[in-house]
Amino acid sequence: MKKSRLKMKFAAVILILAAAASFSIFADAAQSSETSAAAENSSIKESSKTTGSMQRYYFDKNLVNAGLDTGFTGKDPISGDDPHFGWELGKFNVTGYTRVTDEDTAHPVFLKTVGDKVTLWFKLDQDINKLNGDENMTIFDDANGYDEYFGITKTEFNKGTLIVRHSNYQNKEQEPVIYTNYLQSKTTKGADTTVELFEEGDYEVALDYEIEKVSYILGIPKKDYYNYRISFEFSVRNGNCMVYPFDIKTKEELTNKSITPNGFYLDLAKSRYLDIDIKKEVLKDGADGLVEDVRFNAPAKDGDKYTTDGIYTITVSNRYTTQRTEKKIYVGDDNLLKAYITTGLSISEIRKKVENGARINNDGTIVTVAAKPLASVQSTEKEIEISAVQDLSAEKADAISSDSISKNEGFHFYLIIAAGAAVIAIAGGVIWIAVKGKRKKQ
């Protein structure tokens, strides 16, 4: 009796351990499957990350010996016996642009797009009180400096003066902006310091500074002074190629193929360096009925207004990017021309449709015999094509997802069957041992 009970207890322990092991195997398998899926998703997200670096353009080889007390007009190269030979005070550089053109010339052009802020920096590479490591050579505190090129009269330049002059799209020079004591108050050695933010236009930049060098003859100090100038030019242009026509009466923006009875005006959104041409077409009587007639094809400018009836083709080009944009606007209330600009059909094609019973709506669409607007039919066909592509993509995605789920579910199902079979087998063994023990007792 005692032996039988001991066997039954032993079998019960085995049953519990087997069940626990089966559950553990099932849990580990499920966790492994989830971990694998998570790792796959993580890999996809990681691969979508992109990195980028800021573009930076450096101005180089623009240092000259400007003479002494000549208004920084000298342009002597730095020779071997010059105190400035073999080392640089620092470098100017520009960031915040999308592209630079003419970069290998003395006058680069920086193109900016929406959100760009073209910024000029100066990085000082020297200790202004110990130039090139020489304690006897420093930036001098110039109390009566002047700049003849920019028309700046004698003033306290102090430890270097930065001068920036802007010329607008009309080539009108603005008053130069002067930053006196620039090297002392604006920068420290190794710092990369902002000078100014720039918009469209042409820019001239100069940094004037004076160096004091002390030499000793028989212990008696001798001071010599030298004027230097770092100067360069560059331009900033918008890199877009857009013009914005607005309805004269409603002030609403007109998109390509818009229709307005009021006329329109052009807005360049301060992109002053675009080339704009505008062509006007009207209908006139010809031998074969109404035909297109080009009335003018001429340059246009910001703010120009157009109010007479006709179809206007606006062409915008950017000489720095070679990009072109075209827009068509119809001014007037002629249904034939409305259809011409809306459908893209020629005048002769539209007339044939009308002769065959078609009707032109006020919005320029053509109603055929089937009472279906031509523009609407074309739009519907495109929507059907797009919908078919989207449905096909969705079916593929569902199929892939279903296949993945089916594989996981099948894997889990077989694990459950295996675990169940193990439990049943052990339970059967326990029952068999118990029955056998009772028979022996009997």
Secondary structure, DSSP 8 states (H G I E B T S, - for coil): -HHHHHHHHHHHHHHHHHHHHHHHHHHHHHHHHHHHHHHHHHHHHHHT--------EE--S-EEE--SSSSS---B---TTSTTTT--SEEEEEES-SEEESTTSSS-EEEE-TT--EEEEEEE-SBTTBGGG-TTEEE--BSSEEETTTTEEEE--BS-EEEEEEE-TT--B---EEETTHHHHT--TT-EEEEEEE-SEEEEEEEEEEEEEEEEETTEEEEEEEEEEEEEEEEEEE-----EEEETTT--B--TTEEESS-EEEE-TT-TT-EEEEEEEEEEEETTEEEEEEEEEEEE-TT-EE-SSEEEEEEEE-TTT--EEEEEEEES--HHHHHHHHH---HHHHHHHHHTT-EE-TTS-EE-TTS-BHHHHHHHHHHHHHHHHHHHHHHHHHHHHHHHHHHHHHHHHHHHHHHHHHHHHHHHHHHHHHHHHHHHH-
